[in-house]
């Protein structure tokens, strides 16, 4: 599963792929993004992760290579996100 982990940002959707699984999150539904070292199982290949909170109670952990650039791309599409990086 590690070799098929990837993250894509389209105009309105964040797509997270991990092996045969994929998750789609509407960028307008993202509430907050923060750094974490949470060890929960996730689509993250590193323990240096970012936690994304979305919707009413959704949460996912990912580990893009360039976290600051990744967050910047999301902020270009929704600048109402609470950032703690």
C-alpha positions as CSV (number, residue, x, y, z in Angstrom):
1,X,0.0,0.0,0.0
2,X,2.9,2.4,0.6
3,X,3.8,2.5,-3.0
4,X,0.4,3.7,-4.1
5,X,-0.1,6.5,-1.6
6,X,-0.8,9.9,-3.3
7,X,-2.7,13.2,-2.8
8,X,-4.3,15.3,-5.5
9,X,-5.8,18.7,-5.3
10,X,-8.4,19.5,-8.0
11,X,-10.5,22.7,-8.3
12,X,-12.8,21.7,-5.5
13,X,-11.7,18.3,-4.2
14,X,-8.8,16.8,-2.2
15,X,-8.3,13.2,-3.3
16,X,-6.3,10.9,-1.1
17,X,-5.3,7.5,-2.5
18,X,-3.8,4.7,-0.5
19,X,-3.5,1.3,-2.2
20,X,-7.0,0.3,-3.4
21,X,-8.7,2.9,-1.1
22,X,-9.5,6.5,-2.0
23,X,-11.1,9.4,-0.1
24,X,-12.5,12.6,-1.5
25,X,-12.9,15.7,0.6
26,X,-14.5,18.9,-0.6
27,X,-11.9,21.6,-0.1
28,X,-14.7,24.1,1.0
29,X,-15.6,21.7,3.9
30,X,-12.0,21.7,5.3
31,X,-12.1,23.5,8.7
32,X,-8.5,23.2,10.0
33,X,-5.1,21.9,9.1
34,X,-2.4,21.3,11.7
35,X,0.9,19.5,12.2
36,X,0.8,16.3,14.2
37,X,2.7,13.1,15.0
38,X,-0.4,11.1,15.6
39,X,0.4,7.4,15.1
40,X,-3.1,6.4,14.0
41,X,-3.2,4.2,10.9
42,X,-3.7,6.5,7.9
43,X,-2.7,7.3,4.3
44,X,0.5,8.8,5.6
45,X,3.9,7.4,5.0
46,X,5.7,9.4,7.6
47,X,5.0,10.1,11.3
48,X,5.4,13.8,10.5
49,X,1.9,14.4,9.3
50,X,-0.8,17.0,8.9
51,X,-4.2,16.5,10.3
52,X,-7.1,17.7,8.2
53,X,-10.5,18.3,9.9
54,X,-13.5,18.7,7.7
55,X,-17.3,18.6,7.7
56,X,-19.0,18.0,11.0
57,X,-16.5,15.5,12.5
58,X,-14.3,14.2,9.7
59,X,-10.6,13.9,10.2
60,X,-7.8,12.4,8.1
61,X,-4.0,12.3,8.4
62,X,-1.6,12.7,5.4
63,X,2.1,13.3,4.9
64,X,2.8,15.2,1.7
65,X,6.5,15.7,1.0
66,X,6.3,19.5,1.0
67,X,3.7,20.2,3.6
68,X,3.9,24.0,3.4
69,X,3.4,24.0,-0.4
70,X,0.6,21.5,-0.1
71,X,-1.2,23.6,2.5
72,X,-0.6,26.7,0.3
73,X,-2.3,25.1,-2.6
74,X,-5.4,24.2,-0.5
75,X,-5.4,27.8,0.9
76,X,-5.6,29.2,-2.6
77,X,-8.9,27.4,-3.0
78,X,-10.3,28.0,0.6
79,X,-8.6,30.7,2.6
80,X,-11.1,30.3,5.6
81,X,-9.2,27.3,7.0
82,X,-7.6,27.5,10.5
83,X,-3.9,26.7,10.0
84,X,-1.6,25.6,12.8
85,X,1.6,24.7,11.0
